[in-house]
Amino acid sequence: MTRVLHILDHSLPLHSGYTFRTRAILKSQQAAGLTVRGVSGPRHADAGPEIEEIDGLTFHRVAGRFAGPPGLSEWREIEAFREGIEGVARQWQPEVLHAHSPALCGMAGLRAAKRLGLPFVYEIRAFWEDAAVGNGTGREGSLKYRLTRALENRVVAGADAVFTICKGLRDDLVARGHDGEKIGLSPNGVDLALFGDPVARDDALAHALGIGAGPVVGFIGSFYDYEGLDDLVAALPALRQRHPHAQLLLVGGGPMDEALRAQAAASPAGDAIVFTGRVPHAEVERYYSLIDVLAYPRKHSRLTDLVTPLKPLEAMAQRRIVAASDVGGHRELITDGQTGLLFPPDDPTGMAASLADFIDRRDSWPTMRKAGRAHVAAHHDWARNVQRYQRVYQDLIGHDGSAVA
């Protein structure tokens, strides 16, 4: 029974796309017969015990705070995390170390693996220098951007095997000169066992929020600038010219929350825009039930071209109708006119026209719902995706397995 230690930036009980993907991977590997644990680094911002059991999963914690100028503080963090990983590994005796981006986790894992004589797998979910640009905390081409990219290159070069979540990330690494033969795909996925038939419309919630007959266009997630929600708000007046009762439901929060509320208040369609704020994860399905078209209007950027999001897959798994901007990350998930709609990015007028036409063709939606669910089942079900890891693990253990000293 293969024992795999996953090296993580953060984990459950924190809720994020990162932690939900981690949970899906570990639970699927458990179901496939692997023995797994996780170890999170100093950026896991949750005050919990040193070893934590959550949802049938075991997580070890490596804590600490690191001062110093940029570069030095990160190196101190890497070394502390490396030491913590080695401590867990010597106690638990894994056969494989599997680190997940960012590169700080990757470098800590790589250094630990070399010292322990263990195979090392590195998984990239996004290039974090581009994610920093997308969420407004970094600038493309800055010193920090270039250092982060260089660190990632070192980890990829040193890893025994690499996974990326989508083709865009893999192609970018190959273009940098990395060996494509050792870079596999582990696409975003869902546990289809968690997604049955969609729940009926929650009329009580609709009444409480002031949601009418619609059509209702909605977004559920984090309000970052790259998500393009300002374009969706700007598109609503034109959409209502053709569908006068259309409403926009925005569920969640984030850095753009205040700006979006101000934009909505100034909009001629402001009375048709409903903000709920953040809602408990257990309640999200009720909000999904009110939405006719789940919209993902991501802006065109390096980040959105290279990275595939999880939310559209979750929506398709629930047989929901999805519409998304025509950027690279969405094109890997959605086939226009078959499993959903692709509309022009950064173009509220074009977005409104596409959505209006799409609503006019709603008689095609039942077929689209079935096609979306079938696409997820065929290409993004964790019960199948987990086999990609197992093949690589067995190959590495067969060639390079060794016990921890």
N, C-alpha and C positions, 0 to 999 in steps of 0.2 A: 504494500500500500504506500504509494508515493507521498512523502511529507514535504509540503511547500510552505515556506515562510514568505508572506507578502509584506513588502516594505512600503509604507503609506505616508502621505503628507498628513492626512487626518482621516477619521473614520466615524462610524456610528459611535455614540448616540447623536452626533452632529448630523444634520440633514442638509444634503447638497447633492447635485448631480454626481459629484465625485464619490460620495459615500454610498449612494444608491447603486452605482455601477460596481463598486467594490463588493457590496453585499451580494449582488447578483452573481458575480464571479465566484466568490467563496462558497455561497450556498449551492451553486451548480456543481462546483468541484466536489463538495461534500457528497451531493447526490450521486455523483459519478464514481464514488469510492475513494477519493483522495482524502488525505488528512491535511488540514490547512489551519494556519493561524496568521494573524496580522500583527505588525509592530508599527506604531505611528511615531512620528518624530516630534520635535519640540514645537512645531506649528499647530499641533492638535490642541486647539484652545478650549479645552474642557477639563474642569477640575474633577478628575475621577481617580479610582484606584490604579495601582501600578499594573495590575492584571484585571481585565474587565470582561465579563461574559455578557454578550448582547445577542439576542435572537439566535441562540445556539452557536455563536461564534466567539472565539477567544482572541482578545486584543491585548498586546503588551504595549506599555507606554514608555517613551524616552522623553523626559522633560528637560527644561533648561532655558535660560535666557543668555544671549550672547551680545556683548558690547564690542565696540571697535569700529574703525572706519570701514566703508563698503569694501567688500572683498575679504577682509580679515574676519569680520563677524560671521560671514557665511561659511568661511573655512572652519572656524571654530565650531559652528553648528554641524557641519558635515562630520567632523571628527568625533564630536560627542554622540551623534546619531550612529556612526560606524561602531563605536565602542559598545553602545547599547544593543545594536543588532548582533554583534559577536557574543554578547552575554546571553541573549535569548537563544541564539543558535547553539551555543555550547551546552545549554541546559536542555533544549528541546530536540536537538539533533535533526534538523531538516536535511533533505537531500538536494533541494533546489532553493535558491534565493530568487524571488521575483519582485523586482522593484517597479513602482508606478511613478510616472512623472509627478512633480517637476524634477529637474536635473539634480537638485540638492539631494533628493531621495536616491536618485540613480547613482550619484557619485558615492554616497555613503554605502549603498549596497554593493557597488562594484569593488570598493576598497575592502569591505568586509569579506566578500566572496573570495577575493584573491588571497587574503590572509588565512581564510579557512579552507581553501582548496575546494570550494563548491562551485557548481555551475551557476551562471548568473544570467537571468532573463530581465530585460528592461522593456517596459511598456509605456508608450507615449500616447497620452490622451489629447494633448494640445501642445503647441510650442508656447511655453509660458511667457516668453518675451512678447509674442504677438497678442496673447491674452491680456497682458498688462496694457498694451496699446489700446486694445478694444475696450477695456473697462476704465480707461482714463488715468491709470496709475503709472504709465510708462510712455516713452517716445521712441518711435522707430529710428534706429541708427544711433541712439545714445550709447554711452559707454556701458551702462548696465545692460542694455539690449544686446550689445555685441558680446559681453562677457557671458551672459546667460546662454546665448547661442553657442559660444565656444565650449562652455561646460557640457552642454548637451551633446555636442559632437564628440567630446572625449568619452562620454558614457556609452554612446552608440558604438564607437569604435572598439571599446573594450569589452562590450557585452558578448556573451556566447550566442545569444539570440535576441531579436528585437521584435516587438509587436507594435503596430499602430492601429488606431481605431478606424482609420479610413484610408482610402487610396491616395487622397491628396497629400496627407502627411508622409506616406511611404514614398511617393514620387518626389517630394521635396528632398527627402534624405538621400535618395539615389542621385538626384541632381547635384547634391553636395559632394558626391564621390563615395558614399558609403555602399557597402556590398549588398545589393538587393536580394541576394540568395539567402541571407540570414534575417531578412525583414519580412515577417508575416503580418497578416491582417487579423485583428480580433474586433470586428465591428461592434458598434453599440448594439445592445440587444435588450430584450425584455423577457421576463419569466411569464410565458403565456398562461401558466396555471393561475396567475394572479388576475388575469383579465378574462372575465366571462362576458356575457351579454351586457350591453350598456344599461345602466339603471334608467328607470322612467323619469321623465321631467319632474323636478321637485317644484311643484306649483307654490308651495308655501314659501320656499326660498325666493322664487321669482317675484312673488307679491311683496315680500319684505324688501327686496332690492329695487323694486319698480321696473322689473323686466316684463315687457309685453310679449305679444305674439311674434315679434321679430320681423325679418330674420335677425338673429343675433350673431355677430362676429366677436370672437373672444380670444384672449391670450391669458395663459396661466403660467407664471414663471417669475424670473427676476428681471427687474427693470434696469438693464444696462443700456448704454448708448448704442452699442452695436446691434441690439435687438430691433432697432428701427421703429419703436412704438410711436415716436413722434410722427413718422410718415403715416402710420395707421390712423392716428387721430386726425391728421390733416386730410386724409382720404375720405373721412366719414361724410362731410357735407355733400361732396359729389356723389357718393353712393346713395345718399338719401334723396337725391334728385330723381333717381330711378326706382328706389325702394324706400318710400317715405317713412316707413315704420322701422327701418334698420336701426339697431342699437349696437354699441360697442361695450363689452364687458371686460375689464382689466383686473385680473386677480393676481395679487402678489405685491411686491415692493422692491425697492433698491435705490441706487444712486440717482436715477432719473425721475423718481416719484414726484417730487415737488415741482419740477419743470413740466412734467406731463399734466399734472393737475392744473397748473397755471395755463397751459396751452388749451386744455379742455374748457376751462372757464371762459376763455376768450373766443372760443369757437362758436360759430352760428349753430352748430349741432351739439353744443355743450350739454343740453338737457337730455341727450340720448347717450351720453357717455357715463358709465357707472364704474367707480373704483371701489373695490372691496377691502383693500389692504391685504396683508398676509393672512392666510387662513390655516388652521391646523391641517396637517397632512391627511389625517383620517377623514376630513370633511371635503377634500378636493373633488371627489367623485360627484358630490351634489352640484358643484359649480360646473363641472363638465356637462352635466345633464341639461343645462340651460343654453348651451352654445350650439348653434347650427354649423358654423364654420370656425374651426380653430386656425388662427392666422399666425404666421411666423415671418414677420416682415424684415428679416435681418438686412442690414446695410451691406453693400459690397465692400469687402476689405480682404486683406491677406488672411486674417483669422477666419472669416466666414467662408472663404473659398476653400480653405484647407481642412476645416473641422466640421464633422457631422454632429448635429445636436441629437439629444435623446428624446426630447418632448414629442416631436412628430411621430416617432416610432410608437411611443406609449399611446398616443391618440389613435393611430391606425390599429393597434392591438385591441383597442376598445371599440373598433368599428366606427370611429369618428371621421368626419370629413375634414381634411386638412388643405390649407392653402399657404404657400410659402414663396418668399422671394427667390428669383432665379439666380442663386449663387451656387458655387461649387459644392459646398457642404450639403445643400438641400437636393441638388441634382443626383447625388449618390443615394438618396433615400426615396425620392418621389419621382414617378414617371408622369409627366404632365398629361392630363386628360384620362389617365388610367387609374392611378392610385391617389391622385390629388391634383391640385392646381399649382402651377408656377406662374408668378406675376413679376413684372419688372421691379428690380430693387431701386431704392432711392427716388421713387417716382410716384408721389401720391395720386396724381391724375391717372396714370396708367394702372395703378393698383386699384383705384375705385372702379375703373371701367372693367378690369378683369374680374373683380369680385361681383360686379353687377351682372355681367354675362354669366358667370358661374352660378349665381343664384337663379337666373332665368332658366338654367339647365338642370334644375334640381331633380328632375325626373330621372337623371342619370346617376344620382347619388347612391341608390341602393346597390347598384353594380359596383360602384367605386368603393363602397364600404367593404364589400366582399373581397375585392381585389387588394385593397390595402392590408386587410387581415391576412390574406394568403401570402402576400409579399413578406410580411413580418415573420410568419410561420416558416417560410422557406429559407429566409436569409438572416433573420435576426432573433431567433429563439435561442436563449442561453443553453437549453438542453442540447442543442446541436453545436453551438459555438464553442462550448467548453472542450470539445474534442480537438480543436486546433491546439490548445495548450498541451493536452495529454501527449500528443504525438511528439511535440518538441521536447517536453520533459523527458520522455522515455529515451529519445535519441541522445540527449545530453547526459543522462545518467548512465546510459549504456557505454558512452565513450569516455566519460570524465567523472563518474561518480566516485566519491570518497567520503569516509567518515570524518566528522569534525574532530580535530586534535584535542 
